[in-house]
Amino acid sequence: MKTVTLPAETSKNRSYRTALGVAVHKPTGRVWTLRHHTAGLECAGSMARWTNEVWSVTTSIEGISHGQRFASEAAARARLAALAGEGVPA
């Protein structure tokens, strides 16, 4: 296995996640979170992969993250609203 050291400027390209909304799924009580992911590198096991800008709706089950990624904020917010039992917002 070859070890590669990434140049210092690569760290500027890291993907960051920001939580922007929370909903509780009423039947299960599970908390779902709306997150924005900037474009950049993110950890993928023992490697790094490039991730485009996306929105996600995620939850944690026994410490493991589960959810869906969406290309648009509107689609992610609609999914979050549906999980909260609010239907699709107008």
Secondary structure, DSSP 4 states (H G I P E B T S, - for coil): ----PPPGGGGGGB--EEEEEEEEETTTTEEEEEEEE-SEEEEETTEEEEE-SEEEEEEEETTEEEEEEESSHHHHHHHHHHHTT--S--
